[in-house]
Amino acid sequence: MTSVPSTTPNQPRQAAILFILITVMLDVLSFGIIIPVLPKLVEDFMGGDTAQAAVMYGLMGTAWALMQFVCSPIQGALSDRFGRRPVVLLSNLGLGLDYIFMALAPSVTWLFVGRAISGIASSSFSTAGAYITDVTPPEKRAAGFGMIGAAFGLGFVLGPAVGGLLGVIDPRLPFWGAAATSLANACYGFFVLPESLPREKRMAFAWKRANPVGSLVLLRSHRELFSLAAVVFLGYLAHAILPSVAVLYVGYRYGWDATAVGFMLAGSGVSTMLVQGVLIKPLTRWFGERRTLLMGLSCGAIGFSVYGFAPSGWIYCAGIPVMAFWGMAGPSAQFFMTRRVSASEQGQLQGAIASLSGIAGLIGPSLFTQTFAFFISSDSVLSTQDSMLSTAWYFPGAPFLLASLLLLLAMALAWRATRPAD
């Protein structure tokens, strides 16, 4: 690596912060870019059998989440030992090479392997969060994490659109596009990205902190930290409903086609970007991190309730801007968590948070899809002549109400954990 000066919390380099935001955006972009084409590619490998392709695609998603769960704390601990810069750059390089591997995959087995590797390489989210913590003062961290959320939203808006356009030409072309952007980002960062963690603040690498269970031990070191971790976990768990059920739900209940779904996803991404990239900073300044956290969780609970009860598509869409303000909760929760660990443990903390996301990613999809299936199943829609209570179980919006209840529980925990000390 070339010698690059370190940056400090008091003198952050704007180019470095911008690079981290671009890294997050490109990670999500590369994930979103293959959404329109990966299921079709898997289906082609399975001989056109849609049912088998759906099973394999689900297994790929589980493998990706599992690798995130295992590798995020490892990358976080490595960044605490060797610095953020080498971990971020190697992650970008690995992601670029992996997408080349997937573009050339001759079978579904190799495609599965490539998807698992992408889960490892995409674990740089934890290091990106630690980098923002390093270069921003405590009072500005919530806004910094909000910028990461905005970059995430931008990548999710652009990814499926770019992937759809490239996939029309060739189903493997989106993988080449994702590889090119990741490799270009690695080259750019090699010359631009400074190190953010001074040598005197680094911590020796230890497997007890780097494994998923060991990294979570840090979250038990402080009562409030553990409660805040539960808040974050419940948020991740509730969020799992969106990629697993939302598309099925709007198609089943409102008859939306792919175009309508695409506009809905774009609207959600734009709303999220607006809140986390523009509004969160003034809102945090006006209301403080605690009220912003509680308001964000309450908006998420209300938004999910709107989704669940909406009798028509336009009312469902009315819940999107309300739901967008849920984006205030995550940065505020991370702000409180970073205040409860030392500078040398920030990478481990971000790795532990990413592990919580991984656990939620393993549990959430099955939880919500099974709930959705139960409440729309034919067994639940018996005629009222057979039973006066038979139709009570038919409720397509049930999984959204479950997500709403999870956020209400998170709000109660957050209220208790962030109370000012006596």
N, C-alpha and C positions, 0 to 999 in steps of 0.2 A: 504494500500500500504506500502511496505517496504520503509524505509528511504534511499533515493538515492541522492547523492550529485548533486548539480546543475553544469551545464557546462557553460562556458562563451565563447563569441566570440573569445577571445584570446587563450583559451585553450579547443578546442573542443575535445571530446572523439571520437576516430575513430570508436570504437565499436558502439557508439550511432548513428553516421552518417550512418554507415553500416546498422544498424537496420532500420533506416528510409527508406533507399533505398530498403531494403528487404521488408518492409511494402508496399511500392508503387508497387514493382514488384509482390508481392503476391496478392494485390488487383486486379491488371490487370490480373494476372494469373488465379485467381478465376473467373474473368469475361470471359476471353478467353477460359477457360477450358470447359465451358458449351455451347459455341457457336456451336460446332458440334452436341450436343445432345438435347439442349433445344427445338429447333423447332420440332424435331421428337417426343419428349415427349408431347409437346402441341398437335401435330397432333394425337397422340394415344388417348389423352384425348377427342379430338373432333371427335372421331369415324372414323379417317382416312380422314376427309374432309380437303384437303389442303387449300382451299380458306378460310374457317373459321379459320383454324389454323394460316394462314398468318395475318388475321385481329387481332386475339388475340395476336399474337407475337408482332405486331406493337403496340398494346395498352400496352403491358408489357414494351416495350422500352420507351414509353412516360411516363409511371408511374415511371420508374427508373430515367429518366431525371428530372421529376418534383420533386421527392424526393431529388435529388441532389441539385436542385435549392433552395428548401426550407430549407434544413438541413445544407448545407455547411456553410452559414453565422452563423448559430446557433453554430455549432462546432467551428468555428473560434473565435466567441465571448467568448464561454466557455473556450477555450484555453488561451485567453487573461486574463481571470479571475482566473482560477484554474491551469493554466500551461498546457504545451503541453502533458506531459507524461500521465496523467489519460485519456485524450481524445483519444489519439492514442491507448492505451491499451484497453479501453472499445470498441473502434471501431473494433479492431481486434477480440475481444471476441464476440461482437455482430454479426460480419460477419460469424465467425465459427459456431455459434449456428443457424444462419439463414440458412446456407447451409445444416445443419442437418434437419431443418424444411422442406426445399425444397426436400431433398432426401426422406422424408417420406410423402410428400404431397399426399393425396388420390384423389384429383380432380384438375381441372385446376383453380378453384377459389382459392384454397389454394396455388397453385403454383404462381398465380398472386400476392397474398398477400406477399409471400416470396420474389418475385422479387422486390416489392416495398420496403420491409424492407432492401434488399441488397443495394438499392439506398441510404438509410439512413446511413447504416453502412459503405458504401464505400466513404462517404463524408470526410474521413480522409485526402484526398489529400490536402485540404486547411491547415490542421494542420501540415502536413508534410512540406509544403512550408514554413510555419511560423517557424518551427523548424530549417530548413536550414538557414533561415534568422538570427535566434538567434545565431547560432554557427559559422557563417562565416563572416569575415570582408567584408565591402562593395565591395572592389575590387575583391573579389573571389566569389561573389554571383552568377554571371552569370554562372560560371563553376559549382557551386553547383546545380543550377536549371537544368543545362545541365545533371548532373548526375541523377537527378530525371527523366529526359526525357529518358536517357539510360535505367534506371530501368523499365520504362514504356514499352520501346521497347522490352526488354528481356522478360517481362511477356507476351506481345502480341505474341512473337515468340513461346514461350514454351506452352502457354495455349492451343491453338487449337490442337497442336500436342499431348499433354498429354490427352486432352479430347477425341480426336478421338480414341486413343489407349484404354482408359478405357471404352469408350462407346461401343466398339465392344463386350466387355465382358457383360456389363449391362448398359443401358441408365442412371441409377441412380448412378452408381459408380463414375462418375466424381464429383458429388455433395459431396460424402463422401471424395473424395480426396481433394477437395477445403476446406472442413470443417477441415480436419486434418491439412493442412498446415497453415490455419489461426489461429487455436487454439494453435498449436505448436509455432507460431510466437508470440502470446500473452504471452505464458509462458516464452519464451526466453526473451522477452522485459521486463517482470516483474522483472527479475534479472539483466538485462544489461542496460536498457534505463535510462539515467539520465534526470533530469529536465533541460530544457534549458532556461526557463524564470525566472529570479530572482523575488522574491516577491515584491521588491521595484519597479519593472517595470510593475506590473500587473494592470489591469484596471477593475473597477467595471462592472458587467454584466448589460446590459440594452437592453430591447427588441427592442428599436428603432434602435439599431445597429445590433441586432441579426436576425431581420426579413430580408427577401431578399431585400425588397425595402429600408429599413433603412441602410443595409450594403452598398448598392449602393450609398447612399448619400455621403459616404466618397470619392467616386471617383469624386465628383463634388467640392471637397474642394480646388482643385488646377487646373488651366486651363490645364497645361501640363499633369497632372494626368488623367484628363477626356479624353484628346486626346489619351493618351496611352491606357486607358481602351477601347476606340473605336478600336484601333489597335488590341488589344487582342481579342475583341469580333468578329471582322471581320475574324481574324485567326481561331477562334473556328468555326465560321459559315462556312467558306470555308472547314475546315477539315471534317465537317459533310458529305460531299459528299463521302468520302472514305468508311465508313461502310454502307452507304445507297445505293449507286449506283455502286461502283467500280466492285463488283462481278457480278451484273447483266450486266453491260456494257461489260466486257471482255467476258462473255459467249455469249452475243447477237452479238457482233461485230467480235470476233475472234474465237468463238466456243470452248472456253476453258472448260475443264472438272474440276471436283473438285480437282484432283491432280495438275493440272496446276495452279489453283487458290491458292492452298496451298503453292506451291513453290513461287508464286508471293508475297504472304503475308509474308512468311519467309524472302524473299529477302528484302522486304521493312523494316521489323523489324531489320534485321542485319545492313542495311545501316543506319537506324536511330540511332541504338546503337553506331555505329562507329563514326558518326558525333557528337552526344551529349555526348558520354562517353569518346572519345579520342581526337577529333579534335577541339571541341569548346574552350577548354582552351587555346591552342596555338593561335588559330585564334583570340580569343578575346584579347589576349596579343599583337598580332601583329597589329591588325586593330583598336582595341578599340570597346567599346560596341555599339556606334552609327553606325559605318560602318558595324559591324557584324549584327546588327538588319536590316539594309537596304539591305544588301546582302542576308540575309536569306529570307526576303520577296520577293525579286526579283527572287531568285531561286525557291521559291514556285510557283510564277506566271508563270515562264518559264516551270516548271515541269507539271503544270496543262494544259498548252497549248500543250505540247508534248502529254500528254494523250488524249486530245480532238482531235488532228489532226492525230494521229498515224494511218496509213493505215494498219499496221500489228502488230502482237503481239510482235515481237522482238523490234520494234521501241517504243512501249509502255513501254517495260522493260528498254529501254535505258533512259527513263525519271525517273526511280526510283532513281538512285544515285543523279540526279539533285534535285529531290524533297526532298531527305534526308537532303540537306543543308538548307531547310526551317526550320529544327529543331534548327538552330542557333537563329531564331527570338524570339521564346518564352522566353528563359532564359534571353536574352538581354532586352526585354521589361519589364520583371519582375524586372530586376536589376534597371532600371530607375524608376519604380513605387515604389520600396521599399525605394529609396532615398528621396521620397517626403512625407513620413509619419513617425510618431514617432515610437519608439521601442514598446510602449504599444498598437499600432494600427496595428502591423504586422499581427496578427491573423485575425483581422477584414478585412484587405486588402486581405489576401489570401481567406477568405470566400467570399468576393465580387468578386474576380476573378473567383472562382468556380461557383458563381451564374451566371456570364456571360457565362460560359461554359454550365450551365443548360439551360439558355434562348436559346442559340444557338442550344442545343440538342433538344429543343422543336420545333424550327423553321426549322432548316436545313434539316432534313430528308424529310419532305413534300415538301420543296422548290425544292430540287434537284430531288426527284423522280417524282414530277409533271412535272418539266422541261424535264426530260428524256422521260417520257411518251408522252408528247406533240410532241417532235421532232422525235419520232419514230412511232407515231400513224398512222394508215391507212389513216386517213383524210389528213395527210401531205404528202402522197406518191401517189397522183393522177398522172395519166399518163400525160406526157407533151402535149398530143394531146388535153386534156381538158383545160390546162392552161400553159402558158409559165413560170409562177412563181410558179407552184404547188410544184415542187421538191426543191425549195429554202428553204422550211421549214424542209426538212428531213435532220437532222444532229445529229447523236447519241452523238457526243462529245460536244454538246451544254452546258450541265451542268458543264463540266470541264472548259469551257471558262468563264462561269459565276463565278466559283470559282477563276479563274485567275484574273478577273476584281475586285473581292472583295479584293484580295491581293494587286493589284495595288493601289486601294484606300487606303488600310491600309499603304502602303509604303509612299504615299503622306502625310498622317497624321503623320506618324512617323518622316519623314524628318522635318516637321514643329515643332513638339513637342520637338524634341531633339536638336534643333539648339543651339549652344553655346550662352550664354547671351552676349549682347553687353558690 
